[in-house]
Structures are given as structure tokens and as C-alpha cells.
Amino acid sequence: MVARVFVTLKPGVLDPAGKAVEHALQTLGYQEVGSVRLGKYIELQLEDADPSHARARVEEMCRKLLANTVVENYRVELG
């Protein structure tokens, strides 16, 4: 089973790296870009065949290591 984890900054949290990419894109002529927010994509190969157990374990991983839940949200997809 594959778990896909998407980690993004919570609304209102400053994103200096996103701001830098936004500025660079606009400098390159992409004026239609209004704002950029950067995040992380993590793909995990799991040996667990039980989707509910796998989801619980991945969410535990997110809370303990993969996401800083003070400033980041995360979303888990299993497939």
C-alpha cells in the first residue's frame, strides 16, 4: 500500500520561500502569478494491508515527525 502525505502551511502562516518563488516567477514574466505557497509531498510504501490501521499509523507519523502541526496541515491519501 502507498500512502501519500501532503503537508501545507496553515492559512495566515508566513511563507518566505513561497514569497521568493512568487517574486522569481514574476521577474521571469509570469505576471499572472498572484501568490505562491510551498509545501511538502511525502510518499511512503507501507507493508500494512489494513487501510484503517495504515491510515492511523501514517497520521501518527505526521503528528510525530512529518508535519509541524503548530504551523502546518497535512492530508493523507492511501492507494
TIMI-882039 format. One line per field, with one value per atom (N, C-alpha, C): x negated, y negated, z negated; atom name; residue in three letters. Coordinates in Angstrom, 1 decimal, m for minus. Atoms other than C-alpha are relative to their C-alpha. Example, Ala and Ser with C-alpha at 12.3 -4.5 7.8 and 13.67 -1.06 7.14 Angstrom:
BEGIN
x	(m0.9	m12.3	m0.9	0.9	m13.7	0.8)
y	(1.2	4.5	m1.2	1.1	1.1	m1.1)
z	(0.0	m7.8	0.0	0.0	m7.1	m0.8)
voro	(N	CA	C	N	CA	C)
nutor	(ALA	ALA	ALA	SER	SER	SER)
This chain:
BEGIN
x	(m0.8	0.0	m0.9	0.7	m1.2	0.8	m0.6	m0.5	m0.6	0.5	m0.8	0.4	m0.3	m1.1	m0.3	0.1	m0.6	0.0	0.2	m1.9	0.0	m0.1	m1.0	0.1	m0.1	m1.3	1.4	m1.4	1.8	0.2	m0.3	3.6	m0.5	0.5	2.0	m1.4	1.4	m1.4	m0.9	0.8	m4.1	m0.8	0.7	m5.8	m1.1	1.0	m9.1	m0.5	0.5	m10.2	1.1	m1.1	m6.8	m0.1	0.1	m7.2	m1.2	1.2	m10.7	0.3	m0.4	m9.3	0.9	m1.0	m6.4	m0.8	0.8	m8.9	m0.8	0.9	m11.2	0.9	m0.9	m8.2	0.4	m0.4	m7.0	m1.2	1.2	m10.6	m0.2	0.1	m10.6	1.1	m1.0	m7.5	1.4	m1.2	m4.8	0.9	m0.7	m2.7	1.3	m1.3	0.4	0.0	0.1	m1.0	0.2	m0.3	0.6	m0.7	0.7	m0.8	m0.4	0.6	m2.8	m0.1	0.2	m2.6	m0.7	0.7	m5.1	0.4	m0.3	m4.6	m0.9	0.8	m5.9	0.9	m0.6	m4.9	m0.8	0.7	m5.9	0.7	m0.6	m5.3	m0.6	0.4	m5.5	0.5	m0.5	m5.4	0.2	m0.4	m3.6	0.2	m0.2	m3.5	1.4	m1.3	m0.2	1.1	m1.0	2.8	1.4	m1.2	5.5	0.0	0.0	6.4	0.2	m0.2	7.7	m1.2	1.2	4.7	m1.2	1.1	2.3	0.3	m0.3	4.1	m0.4	0.3	3.8	m1.5	1.5	0.1	m0.6	0.5	m0.6	0.3	m0.4	1.3	m0.8	0.9	m0.7	m1.4	1.3	m3.9	0.0	m0.2	m2.6	m0.1	0.0	m2.0	m1.3	1.2	m5.3	m1.2	1.2	m7.7	0.3	m0.1	m6.4	0.6	m0.6	m4.4	m0.1	0.0	m4.8	1.5	m1.4	m1.1	0.3	m0.3	m1.5	0.2	m0.1	m2.0	0.4	m0.3	m1.2	1.2	m1.1	1.8	m0.6	0.3	1.5	1.2	m1.1	3.6	m0.6	0.5	3.2	0.9	m0.7	4.2	m0.6	0.5	3.9	0.4	m0.3	3.7	m0.8)
y	(1.2	0.0	m1.2	1.3	m3.5	m1.1	1.2	m6.5	m1.2	1.3	m10.0	m1.0	1.0	m12.8	m1.4	1.3	m16.4	m0.9	0.9	m19.0	m1.4	1.5	m22.7	m0.9	0.9	m25.7	m0.4	0.5	m26.8	m1.4	1.4	m29.9	m1.0	1.0	m33.0	0.1	m0.2	m31.5	m0.5	0.6	m33.5	1.1	m0.9	m31.6	m0.7	0.7	m33.3	0.7	m0.8	m30.5	m0.2	0.2	m30.8	m1.4	1.4	m34.6	m0.2	0.1	m34.2	0.6	m0.6	m31.8	m0.9	0.9	m34.2	m1.2	1.1	m37.1	0.5	m0.5	m35.0	0.3	m0.2	m33.9	m1.3	1.2	m37.4	m0.7	0.6	m38.6	0.7	m0.7	m35.9	m0.3	0.4	m37.5	0.7	m0.7	m35.3	m0.9	1.0	m38.3	0.5	m0.5	m36.2	0.7	m0.7	m34.5	m1.0	0.9	m36.2	0.3	m0.4	m34.2	1.4	m1.4	m31.0	0.4	m0.7	m28.7	1.3	m1.3	m25.9	1.0	m1.0	m22.6	1.2	m1.2	m19.0	1.1	m1.2	m15.8	1.2	m1.1	m12.6	1.3	m1.2	m9.1	1.1	m1.1	m6.1	1.4	m1.4	m2.4	0.8	m0.7	m0.5	1.5	m1.4	3.2	0.4	m0.2	2.9	0.1	m0.2	4.3	m0.6	0.5	2.9	m1.5	1.4	m0.6	m0.9	0.8	m1.9	0.0	m0.1	m0.7	m0.8	0.7	m2.1	m1.5	1.4	m5.5	m0.5	0.4	m5.6	m0.1	0.0	m4.8	m1.2	1.1	m7.4	m1.3	1.2	m10.1	m0.2	0.0	m9.2	m0.5	0.4	m9.6	m1.5	1.4	m13.0	m0.9	0.7	m14.2	0.0	m0.1	m13.0	m0.5	0.3	m13.8	m0.8	0.5	m14.6	m1.4	1.4	m17.8	m0.6	0.8	m20.5	m0.6	0.3	m20.7	m1.3	1.4	m24.1	m0.9	0.9	m25.7	0.6	m0.7	m23.0	0.9	m1.0	m21.0	1.2	m1.2	m17.5	0.7	m0.8	m15.3	1.3	m1.4	m11.5	0.6	m0.7	m9.6	1.4	m1.4	m5.8	0.6	m0.6	m3.8	1.2)
z	(0.0	0.0	0.0	m0.1	0.8	m0.8	0.7	m1.5	0.6	m0.5	m0.1	m1.0	1.1	m2.6	0.7	m0.5	m1.6	m1.2	1.2	m4.1	0.5	m0.4	m3.7	m1.2	1.1	m5.8	m0.3	0.3	m7.7	0.5	m0.5	m6.4	m1.1	0.9	m7.9	m0.4	0.3	m8.4	1.1	m1.0	m6.6	0.7	m0.9	m3.7	0.7	m0.7	m2.9	1.3	m1.2	m0.5	1.2	m1.0	1.3	0.6	m0.5	1.5	0.9	m0.8	3.0	1.4	m1.3	5.7	0.8	m0.6	6.4	0.6	m0.6	6.9	1.2	m1.1	9.1	1.3	m1.1	11.3	0.7	m0.6	11.7	0.7	m0.6	12.5	1.4	m1.3	15.3	0.9	m1.0	16.8	m0.3	0.3	15.2	m1.0	0.8	14.0	m0.5	0.4	13.7	m1.4	1.2	10.6	m1.2	1.1	7.6	m1.3	1.2	4.7	0.1	0.0	4.1	m1.5	1.3	1.0	0.3	m0.2	0.8	m1.0	0.9	m0.8	0.2	m0.2	m1.0	0.4	m0.5	0.7	m0.5	0.5	m1.0	0.4	m0.4	0.4	m0.9	0.8	m1.9	0.5	m0.4	m0.9	m1.3	1.3	m3.7	0.3	0.0	m4.4	m0.5	0.6	m6.2	1.1	m1.0	m4.2	m0.5	0.6	m6.6	0.1	m0.2	m5.4	m1.2	1.2	m8.7	m0.9	0.8	m10.6	0.7	m0.7	m7.9	m0.1	0.1	m8.0	m1.4	1.4	m11.8	m0.2	0.2	m11.7	0.8	m0.8	m8.9	m0.7	0.7	m10.8	m1.3	1.1	m13.9	0.4	m0.5	m11.8	0.3	m0.3	m10.7	m1.2	1.3	m14.2	m0.7	0.7	m15.5	0.8	m0.8	m12.6	1.3	m1.4	m9.1	0.1	m0.1	m9.9	m1.4	1.2	m12.4	m0.2	0.0	m13.4	m0.6	0.5	m15.1	1.2	m1.1	m11.7	1.3	m1.3	m9.1	m0.2	m0.1	m8.0	0.8	m0.8	m6.5	0.5	m0.6	m4.3	0.4	m0.3	m3.9	1.0	m1.0	m0.8	0.0	m0.1	m0.7	1.4	m1.3	2.5	0.3)
voro	(N	CA	C	N	CA	C	N	CA	C	N	CA	C	N	CA	C	N	CA	C	N	CA	C	N	CA	C	N	CA	C	N	CA	C	N	CA	C	N	CA	C	N	CA	C	N	CA	C	N	CA	C	N	CA	C	N	CA	C	N	CA	C	N	CA	C	N	CA	C	N	CA	C	N	CA	C	N	CA	C	N	CA	C	N	CA	C	N	CA	C	N	CA	C	N	CA	C	N	CA	C	N	CA	C	N	CA	C	N	CA	C	N	CA	C	N	CA	C	N	CA	C	N	CA	C	N	CA	C	N	CA	C	N	CA	C	N	CA	C	N	CA	C	N	CA	C	N	CA	C	N	CA	C	N	CA	C	N	CA	C	N	CA	C	N	CA	C	N	CA	C	N	CA	C	N	CA	C	N	CA	C	N	CA	C	N	CA	C	N	CA	C	N	CA	C	N	CA	C	N	CA	C	N	CA	C	N	CA	C	N	CA	C	N	CA	C	N	CA	C	N	CA	C	N	CA	C	N	CA	C	N	CA	C	N	CA	C	N	CA	C	N	CA	C	N	CA	C	N	CA	C	N	CA	C	N	CA	C	N	CA	C	N	CA	C	N	CA	C	N	CA	C	N	CA	C)
nutor	(MET	MET	MET	VAL	VAL	VAL	ALA	ALA	ALA	ARG	ARG	ARG	VAL	VAL	VAL	PHE	PHE	PHE	VAL	VAL	VAL	THR	THR	THR	LEU	LEU	LEU	LYS	LYS	LYS	PRO	PRO	PRO	GLY	GLY	GLY	VAL	VAL	VAL	LEU	LEU	LEU	ASP	ASP	ASP	PRO	PRO	PRO	ALA	ALA	ALA	GLY	GLY	GLY	LYS	LYS	LYS	ALA	ALA	ALA	VAL	VAL	VAL	GLU	GLU	GLU	HIS	HIS	HIS	ALA	ALA	ALA	LEU	LEU	LEU	GLN	GLN	GLN	THR	THR	THR	LEU	LEU	LEU	GLY	GLY	GLY	TYR	TYR	TYR	GLN	GLN	GLN	GLU	GLU	GLU	VAL	VAL	VAL	GLY	GLY	GLY	SER	SER	SER	VAL	VAL	VAL	ARG	ARG	ARG	LEU	LEU	LEU	GLY	GLY	GLY	LYS	LYS	LYS	TYR	TYR	TYR	ILE	ILE	ILE	GLU	GLU	GLU	LEU	LEU	LEU	GLN	GLN	GLN	LEU	LEU	LEU	GLU	GLU	GLU	ASP	ASP	ASP	ALA	ALA	ALA	ASP	ASP	ASP	PRO	PRO	PRO	SER	SER	SER	HIS	HIS	HIS	ALA	ALA	ALA	ARG	ARG	ARG	ALA	ALA	ALA	ARG	ARG	ARG	VAL	VAL	VAL	GLU	GLU	GLU	GLU	GLU	GLU	MET	MET	MET	CYS	CYS	CYS	ARG	ARG	ARG	LYS	LYS	LYS	LEU	LEU	LEU	LEU	LEU	LEU	ALA	ALA	ALA	ASN	ASN	ASN	THR	THR	THR	VAL	VAL	VAL	VAL	VAL	VAL	GLU	GLU	GLU	ASN	ASN	ASN	TYR	TYR	TYR	ARG	ARG	ARG	VAL	VAL	VAL	GLU	GLU	GLU	LEU	LEU	LEU	GLY	GLY	GLY)
